[in-house]
Amino acid sequence: MMVSASFLSSSNVPLDLKKLNETDVDFIHVDVMDGKFVSNKTMPFSEMKNIYKYTDKRLDVHLMVEDPKKYIPLYAELNTEYITFHVELMDDILENLELIKSYGIKCGLAIKPNTPVKSIVPYLPLLDLVLVMSVEPGMGGQEFISSTEAKLHELRALLQTYHSNVLVNVDGGINDVTKEYCHDSDILTAGSFIIKEKSFQRQIDSLR
C-alpha cells in the first residue's frame, strides 16, 4: 500500500514537511482550496511554491477549486506526480485533464462521498488516478464515512470491467483502524493521523 501524507492539519508546515521528507512516505498530498468549491481556503501559491525548500518528495495535488485551469499551470511547475480535481465541476473536465497531461503530469478525478463512481466512466481513458473522498472535502480531522468501503469495492469492480489500470486513492479519516475498510485502494492519504503524532514514520508504517 502506498501512503500520501497531507499537511492540512499541520500547525508548523515547514517543520512537518522536513520531518515527512525524512520518512519513506510515497507522496506529499497538497490540498488546494479556493474558498468557493469548498468553504475553506488554503495558503496561496505564492507561499506553496516554496515547498521544494522543505521536501523533495513527489507531490499529489488535490484541487478543491472551481476553476482548475487557473491552478494546473502553477502546480505543474512543482515536483508534482499527480494533479486531481473534482468530477462534480461538470464543466471542461476533458479540457482540464488534457491540460494536466500536456505538462507530462499524471491526472486524476476526485469524487465526493455522495457522487456515484460511474461518473468517472467517460474519462477513464485519460485517467491515471481516482481519488475517493471518505469525508466531505474541505476540512481535516473528520471521521471516516463507513459506506466508503462499499464504494471502493464498487469502483474496483468497475475498473476491472473496463480493464483499467487506474490507481485508487482514498482520502479522509484514514488511520490504522479505517485502513481495514480500504483494501480496494492503492494509496491511502492520511493527514492528522500522521501529522499529530511524534513519530511520522511509525504512523506511516502502520498504514502499509
C-alpha positions in Angstrom: 0.0 0.0 0.0 1.3 3.4 -0.9 0.9 6.3 1.5 0.4 10.0 0.7 0.7 12.4 3.7 -1.4 15.5 3.9 -0.2 18.5 5.9 -3.6 20.2 6.0 -3.8 19.8 9.8 -0.2 21.0 10.4 0.4 23.9 12.8 4.0 24.2 11.6 4.1 23.4 7.9 7.9 23.9 7.2 8.9 21.7 10.1 6.4 19.0 9.3 7.4 18.9 5.7 11.0 18.5 6.7 10.0 15.6 9.1 8.0 14.0 6.3 11.0 14.3 4.0 12.9 12.0 6.4 10.3 9.2 6.1 9.7 6.8 3.3 6.2 8.2 2.6 5.4 7.9 -1.2 3.8 11.3 -1.7 3.1 14.6 -0.1 -0.6 15.4 -0.5 -1.2 19.0 -1.3 -4.7 20.2 -0.6 -5.6 23.4 -2.6 -8.9 25.1 -1.6 -10.2 28.4 -3.2 -12.9 29.2 -0.6 -15.5 28.7 -3.4 -15.7 25.0 -4.2 -15.3 24.3 -0.5 -15.7 26.9 2.2 -12.1 26.8 3.5 -9.1 28.4 1.8 -5.5 27.2 1.8 -2.3 29.1 1.6 -1.8 30.9 -1.8 0.5 29.5 -4.4 3.0 32.3 -3.7 3.7 30.5 -0.4 3.1 27.0 -1.6 5.7 27.2 -4.4 8.4 27.2 -1.7 7.5 23.6 -0.7 10.7 22.5 -2.5 12.8 24.1 0.2 11.4 21.6 2.8 10.8 18.4 0.8 11.9 16.7 -2.4 9.1 14.1 -2.2 6.8 13.9 -5.2 3.5 15.8 -4.8 0.0 14.5 -5.0 -2.0 17.7 -5.6 -5.8 17.8 -4.9 -7.5 20.8 -6.3 -10.7 21.6 -4.5 -11.4 24.6 -6.7 -14.0 26.0 -9.1 -11.5 26.7 -11.9 -8.8 24.1 -12.1 -7.2 25.5 -15.3 -6.2 28.5 -13.2 -4.2 26.3 -10.9 -2.9 23.5 -13.1 -0.1 25.5 -14.8 1.1 26.7 -11.3 1.3 23.3 -9.7 2.8 21.8 -12.9 5.9 23.9 -12.0 6.5 21.9 -8.8 7.7 18.4 -8.2 4.2 17.0 -9.0 3.3 13.4 -9.7 -0.5 13.8 -9.8 -2.9 16.7 -10.2 -6.5 15.8 -9.3 -9.7 17.9 -9.5 -13.3 17.1 -8.9 -15.7 15.4 -11.3 -18.6 17.4 -9.7 -17.5 20.5 -11.5 -19.0 19.0 -14.7 -17.6 21.7 -17.0 -14.4 21.5 -19.0 -13.4 18.1 -17.5 -11.7 16.7 -20.6 -10.0 20.1 -21.3 -8.6 20.1 -17.8 -7.4 16.5 -18.0 -5.7 17.2 -21.3 -4.1 20.3 -19.9 -2.6 18.3 -17.0 -1.3 15.7 -19.5 0.3 18.4 -21.6 2.7 19.1 -18.7 3.7 15.4 -18.6 1.9 15.0 -15.2 -0.5 12.3 -14.3 -4.1 13.3 -13.9 -6.9 12.3 -11.6 -10.5 12.9 -10.8 -11.9 13.1 -7.2 -15.4 12.1 -6.2 -17.3 13.3 -3.1 -18.9 10.8 -0.8 -22.4 11.1 -2.5 -21.1 11.1 -6.1 -21.6 7.8 -7.9 -18.5 6.0 -9.1 -19.9 5.7 -12.6 -19.5 9.4 -13.1 -15.8 8.8 -13.9 -16.5 6.3 -16.7 -16.5 8.8 -19.6 -13.0 10.0 -18.6 -11.3 6.6 -17.8 -9.1 6.6 -21.0 -7.4 9.8 -19.8 -7.2 9.0 -16.1 -4.2 7.8 -14.0 -5.9 8.1 -10.6 -9.3 8.3 -8.9 -9.5 9.9 -5.5 -12.3 8.7 -3.4 -13.2 11.1 -0.6 -14.1 9.3 2.6 -15.2 12.6 4.2 -16.8 15.7 2.8 -13.9 17.7 1.3 -12.7 20.9 2.8 -11.5 20.2 6.4 -9.0 17.9 8.0 -9.7 15.7 11.1 -13.1 14.4 10.1 -14.3 10.8 10.7 -14.2 8.2 8.0 -17.5 7.5 6.3 -18.1 3.8 6.7 -20.0 3.4 3.4 -16.7 4.2 1.6 -15.7 0.5 1.9 -18.6 -0.5 -0.4 -17.9 2.4 -2.7 -14.2 1.4 -3.1 -15.4 -2.2 -3.9 -17.8 -0.9 -6.5 -15.1 1.3 -8.1 -12.6 -1.6 -8.2 -15.2 -3.8 -9.9 -15.9 -1.0 -12.4 -12.2 -0.5 -13.2 -11.8 -4.3 -13.8 -14.8 -4.3 -16.1 -13.1 -1.6 -18.2 -9.7 -3.3 -17.9 -8.4 -0.1 -16.5 -5.1 0.3 -14.6 -6.2 3.5 -12.9 -5.0 3.8 -9.3 -7.4 4.3 -6.5 -6.5 6.8 -3.7 -8.8 7.2 -0.7 -8.7 10.4 1.4 -10.4 11.4 4.7 -10.3 9.9 8.2 -7.6 7.4 7.4 -5.9 5.7 10.3 -4.7 2.3 11.4 -8.3 1.2 12.0 -10.1 2.6 9.0 -7.4 1.4 6.6 -9.0 -2.1 7.0 -12.0 -0.7 5.0 -9.7 0.3 2.2 -8.4 -2.9 0.7 -9.6 -1.9 -2.7 -7.4 1.1 -2.8 -3.8 1.5 -3.9 -3.0 4.7 -2.0 -4.0 5.9 1.5 -4.0 9.6 2.1 -3.7 10.5 5.8 -3.2 13.8 7.5 -4.0 14.2 11.2 -3.1 10.5 11.9 0.5 11.2 10.8 1.0 14.9 11.5 -0.4 14.9 15.0 1.9 12.2 16.3 5.6 12.3 17.3 6.9 9.6 15.0 5.7 10.2 11.5 7.5 7.0 10.3 5.7 4.8 12.8 2.3 6.1 11.7 3.2 5.6 8.0 4.4 2.1 8.7 1.1 1.3 10.4 -0.8 2.2 7.2 1.1 0.0 4.8 
